[in-house]
Amino acid sequence: MKPEFVNYEQALALKELGFDEPCFGGYDMETLKLWIGYLNDGEQFNREYYCPAPTFSQALRWFRNRDFLVDISSHENCEYDFYIRCPPVSILSDLYDTYEEAENGCIDKLIELSRHFQ
């Protein structure tokens, strides 16, 4: 399940940008270990000790809800790229070997753009 979640650096940056949605994952702020699932009492991870870890789809949806148009595309040569549009900026990425690399690159670029527009 770990590949479904953004990495710690991305999760922390999302938190700093205001991401505060319930997540099935959280990074322990001391060990940086990813924990998946709710705690035993059904409560959300304690935000004092855990950084929320969204899935890639949850993070991309969060950006779409903030007016970022995002598209990750595949090509005949088995390479991938992403396109981001957030007026007045449009970005087409370089090519990536795997979808997962393109997804990670897209999240990183969205974080960079969000910081720029804050």
Contacts in CASP RR format, 6 or more apart in sequence:
PFRMAT RR
TARGET T0000
AUTHOR 0000-0000-0000
METHOD contacts of the structure
MODEL  1
MKPEFVNYEQALALKELGFDEPCFGGYDMETLKLWIGYLNDGEQFNREYY
CPAPTFSQALRWFRNRDFLVDISSHENCEYDFYIRCPPVSILSDLYDTYE
EAENGCIDKLIELSRHFQ
1 36 0 8 1.000
2 34 0 8 1.000
2 36 0 8 1.000
3 100 0 8 1.000
4 55 0 8 1.000
4 56 0 8 1.000
5 11 0 8 1.000
5 25 0 8 1.000
5 26 0 8 1.000
5 34 0 8 1.000
5 36 0 8 1.000
5 53 0 8 1.000
5 54 0 8 1.000
5 55 0 8 1.000
5 56 0 8 1.000
6 14 0 8 1.000
6 53 0 8 1.000
6 54 0 8 1.000
6 55 0 8 1.000
6 56 0 8 1.000
6 59 0 8 1.000
6 107 0 8 1.000
7 104 0 8 1.000
8 27 0 8 1.000
8 32 0 8 1.000
8 34 0 8 1.000
8 51 0 8 1.000
8 53 0 8 1.000
10 59 0 8 1.000
10 104 0 8 1.000
10 107 0 8 1.000
10 108 0 8 1.000
10 111 0 8 1.000
11 26 0 8 1.000
11 27 0 8 1.000
11 51 0 8 1.000
11 52 0 8 1.000
11 53 0 8 1.000
11 54 0 8 1.000
12 27 0 8 1.000
12 51 0 8 1.000
13 111 0 8 1.000
13 115 0 8 1.000
14 52 0 8 1.000
14 54 0 8 1.000
14 59 0 8 1.000
14 62 0 8 1.000
14 111 0 8 1.000
15 51 0 8 1.000
15 52 0 8 1.000
17 111 0 8 1.000
17 114 0 8 1.000
17 115 0 8 1.000
17 118 0 8 1.000
19 52 0 8 1.000
19 54 0 8 1.000
19 59 0 8 1.000
19 62 0 8 1.000
20 52 0 8 1.000
21 52 0 8 1.000
21 54 0 8 1.000
21 58 0 8 1.000
21 62 0 8 1.000
22 44 0 8 1.000
22 52 0 8 1.000
23 44 0 8 1.000
23 45 0 8 1.000
23 52 0 8 1.000
23 53 0 8 1.000
23 54 0 8 1.000
23 55 0 8 1.000
23 58 0 8 1.000
24 36 0 8 1.000
24 37 0 8 1.000
24 38 0 8 1.000
24 55 0 8 1.000
25 34 0 8 1.000
25 35 0 8 1.000
25 36 0 8 1.000
25 37 0 8 1.000
25 45 0 8 1.000
25 50 0 8 1.000
25 52 0 8 1.000
25 53 0 8 1.000
25 54 0 8 1.000
26 34 0 8 1.000
26 35 0 8 1.000
26 36 0 8 1.000
26 45 0 8 1.000
26 50 0 8 1.000
26 51 0 8 1.000
26 52 0 8 1.000
26 53 0 8 1.000
27 33 0 8 1.000
27 34 0 8 1.000
27 35 0 8 1.000
27 50 0 8 1.000
27 51 0 8 1.000
27 53 0 8 1.000
28 35 0 8 1.000
28 49 0 8 1.000
28 50 0 8 1.000
29 49 0 8 1.000
29 50 0 8 1.000
29 51 0 8 1.000
30 49 0 8 1.000
34 53 0 8 1.000
35 45 0 8 1.000
35 50 0 8 1.000
38 44 0 8 1.000
38 45 0 8 1.000
39 45 0 8 1.000
39 46 0 8 1.000
45 52 0 8 1.000
54 62 0 8 1.000
56 103 0 8 1.000
56 107 0 8 1.000
59 107 0 8 1.000
59 110 0 8 1.000
60 70 0 8 1.000
60 103 0 8 1.000
60 106 0 8 1.000
60 107 0 8 1.000
60 110 0 8 1.000
63 70 0 8 1.000
63 110 0 8 1.000
63 114 0 8 1.000
64 70 0 8 1.000
66 114 0 8 1.000
67 86 0 8 1.000
67 87 0 8 1.000
68 84 0 8 1.000
68 85 0 8 1.000
68 86 0 8 1.000
68 110 0 8 1.000
68 113 0 8 1.000
68 114 0 8 1.000
69 83 0 8 1.000
69 84 0 8 1.000
69 85 0 8 1.000
69 86 0 8 1.000
70 82 0 8 1.000
70 83 0 8 1.000
70 84 0 8 1.000
70 106 0 8 1.000
70 110 0 8 1.000
71 82 0 8 1.000
71 83 0 8 1.000
72 80 0 8 1.000
72 81 0 8 1.000
72 82 0 8 1.000
72 99 0 8 1.000
72 102 0 8 1.000
72 103 0 8 1.000
72 106 0 8 1.000
73 80 0 8 1.000
73 81 0 8 1.000
73 82 0 8 1.000
73 83 0 8 1.000
74 80 0 8 1.000
74 99 0 8 1.000
75 81 0 8 1.000
75 95 0 8 1.000
78 97 0 8 1.000
79 95 0 8 1.000
79 96 0 8 1.000
79 97 0 8 1.000
80 95 0 8 1.000
80 96 0 8 1.000
80 97 0 8 1.000
80 98 0 8 1.000
80 99 0 8 1.000
80 101 0 8 1.000
80 102 0 8 1.000
81 92 0 8 1.000
81 93 0 8 1.000
81 94 0 8 1.000
81 95 0 8 1.000
81 96 0 8 1.000
81 102 0 8 1.000
82 92 0 8 1.000
82 93 0 8 1.000
82 102 0 8 1.000
82 103 0 8 1.000
82 105 0 8 1.000
82 106 0 8 1.000
82 109 0 8 1.000
83 90 0 8 1.000
83 91 0 8 1.000
83 92 0 8 1.000
83 93 0 8 1.000
84 90 0 8 1.000
84 91 0 8 1.000
84 106 0 8 1.000
84 109 0 8 1.000
84 110 0 8 1.000
84 113 0 8 1.000
85 91 0 8 1.000
86 113 0 8 1.000
86 117 0 8 1.000
89 113 0 8 1.000
91 109 0 8 1.000
91 113 0 8 1.000
93 102 0 8 1.000
93 105 0 8 1.000
93 106 0 8 1.000
93 109 0 8 1.000
96 102 0 8 1.000
96 105 0 8 1.000
END
